[in-house]
Amino acid sequence: MTYAFGDTDLAARRLALLAETFAPSSRTFMVEAAHTGLRLAADLGCGPGYSTHLLAGALEPAHTVGLDNSESFLDLARATASDKVSFCCHDITTGPFPSGPYDLLFSRFELTHLQHPEAVIELWGRQLAVGGRLLMEEVEYIGTTHPVFTSYLEIQQAMLTEQGNSLYIGPVLDAVPDPAALKRRSSNVQTAPIPAERAAAMFRMNLGVWRHNDFVRRTLDPSDLDDLESALAAIESGRSAVSSVEWGLRRVVMDRVDP
Ligand SMILES: C[S@@+](CC[C@H](N)C(=O)[O-])C[C@H]1O[C@@H](n2cnc3c(N)ncnc32)[C@H](O)[C@@H]1O
């Protein structure tokens, strides 16, 4: 299935901003949830590689692989490869993953875009060595009462729902039963307050990508989307005082066990 948020230059720039925004909280999650001294780790759905380098820097595995199925994101990622970090084209909903088994798998903002999370998590578990660990970080909620932000989020949620996905996949992830080969160690929600200017910038870039989506074109007037884009740009510029937006991030940690 096509990744709804695209892999254009604009989509890559949005992922750079997203990565910068969430790097501190994701780094804390990695350091608290995993050990150092790992042999091989993978970042599932690595995009241009920001989350892969975050993982490599936080836990310093002997080697870290970023897996993605977008060649244009991988072109950007490969330009940053090193002897400790490499990138590989792979559909992460199919196994086996290249170079496995892994000691650690990390996925961030990924299950929102995939179908059948239960089956996908089961597959990911089978790519781990026994004793290996799976770290997942997904959106539980995005808390805001500002009408511009709520309009944007309603459209995005409707678009994802139409293709069988959910923006707020965190509660689904929390409720997924443990697959036979995995045992849940923890599931909790951390909050990350993001300044309104930064949230607006990420939303405006994403709107620039998904406004061309078939569902959005069929159901929304382009002039309404132009207005939404302008309203986001005004918040981004800091001209209007808007409260920060609170992301709730669901973090689930599972260990590979002998089934
Ligand atoms: C929201 S981005 C997250 C990027 C990165 N994990 C981060 O947090 O910065 C989702 C990524 O998943 C990739 N993706 C979507 N479906 C995929 C699939 N079936 N196999 C591999 N990659 C996939 C997209 O190309 C995109 O790079």
The ligand as a Tripos MOL2 file, in Angstrom:
@<TRIPOS>MOLECULE
LIG
   27    29     1     0     0
SMALL
NO_CHARGES

@<TRIPOS>ATOM
      1 C1          6.1500    8.6380    9.2120 C.3       1 LIG1
      2 S1          7.5430    7.9970    8.3690 S.3       1 LIG1
      3 C2          8.5440    7.6140    9.7640 C.3       1 LIG1
      4 C3         10.0100    7.7510    9.4830 C.3       1 LIG1
      5 C4         10.8930    7.4630   10.6900 C.3       1 LIG1
      6 N1         10.5310    6.2340   11.3590 N.3       1 LIG1
      7 C5         10.8870    8.6030   11.6970 C.2       1 LIG1
      8 O1         10.2850    8.4790   12.7560 O.co2     1 LIG1
      9 O2         11.4870    9.6330   11.3910 O.co2     1 LIG1
     10 C6          7.0350    6.3910    7.8020 C.3       1 LIG1
     11 C7          8.0580    5.6790    6.9290 C.3       1 LIG1
     12 O3          7.6270    4.3390    6.7060 O.3       1 LIG1
     13 C8          7.9240    3.9730    5.3720 C.3       1 LIG1
     14 N2          7.0410    2.8540    5.0340 N.ar      1 LIG1
     15 C9          5.6870    2.8590    4.9180 C.ar      1 LIG1
     16 N3          5.2450    1.6150    4.6220 N.ar      1 LIG1
     17 C10         6.3450    0.8130    4.5580 C.ar      1 LIG1
     18 C11         6.5480   -0.5720    4.2840 C.ar      1 LIG1
     19 N4          5.5110   -1.3920    4.0520 N.pl3     1 LIG1
     20 N5          7.8120   -1.0610    4.3000 N.ar      1 LIG1
     21 C12         8.8630   -0.2380    4.5590 C.ar      1 LIG1
     22 N6          8.7350    1.0750    4.8260 N.ar      1 LIG1
     23 C13         7.4830    1.5980    4.8270 C.ar      1 LIG1
     24 C14         7.7000    5.2500    4.5810 C.3       1 LIG1
     25 O4          8.3760    5.2210    3.3400 O.3       1 LIG1
     26 C15         8.2620    6.2930    5.5450 C.3       1 LIG1
     27 O5          9.6260    6.4740    5.3380 O.3       1 LIG1
@<TRIPOS>BOND
     1     1     2 1
     2     2     3 1
     3     2    10 1
     4     3     4 1
     5     4     5 1
     6     5     6 1
     7     5     7 1
     8     7     8 2
     9     7     9 1
    10    10    11 1
    11    11    12 1
    12    11    26 1
    13    12    13 1
    14    13    14 1
    15    13    24 1
    16    14    15 ar
    17    14    23 ar
    18    15    16 ar
    19    16    17 ar
    20    17    18 ar
    21    17    23 ar
    22    18    19 1
    23    18    20 ar
    24    20    21 ar
    25    21    22 ar
    26    22    23 ar
    27    24    25 1
    28    24    26 1
    29    26    27 1
@<TRIPOS>SUBSTRUCTURE
     1 LIG1         1 GROUP 0 **** ****
